[in-house]
Amino acid sequence: MKNITVLGIGNRLMMDDGIGINVVERLSQQNSIKNCEFLIGETDIDYCLSVIDKANYIVIIDAVINGRNPGDITILPVKSSRGLSEGISLHNLHLVDYIKNFKKNLKGIVIGIEPFEITCHFGLSLIIDQKLSVICENIKNTLKQHLLGVGKENIL
């Protein structure tokens, strides 16, 4: 079993809402992070919950509206008291809300990526697409730090 399960969620048909999926696909293809399992959950909450049930440490990557610049990354504990459905998530009921209510002992983080545009269209916005390599590199470095245990105690 891998130490960290990285789960990309979002909707590819809603432009930048699919950024979590794109990041996880790219990191998985690079195959440069040992002890990480990369999975795509998209909007299938039942599948996501089945993945989370088996995880020791979960990293959820998703588009998160936080009022920052497009492509900026926000890292929150998965058990954050700031509910993602309270204004910064694109979903009415976010997967993290389920985790907070039913998976009390789960450890992990949510890596939120600020979208530029959310609208009905397949593919990322030009701005986010141009930043995708930098976003992936920043997230890869974050994952490597967590594998080494650096900073875990500050965010859990």
PyMOL commands that set and color helices and strands:
alter all, ss='L'
color gray80, all
select helices_A, chain A and resi 15-30+45-54+95-102+126-147+152-155
alter helices_A, ss='H'
color red, helices_A
select strands_A, chain A and resi 4-9+36-42+57-63+73-77+107-113
alter strands_A, ss='S'
color yellow, strands_A
deselect
rebuild
show_as cartoon
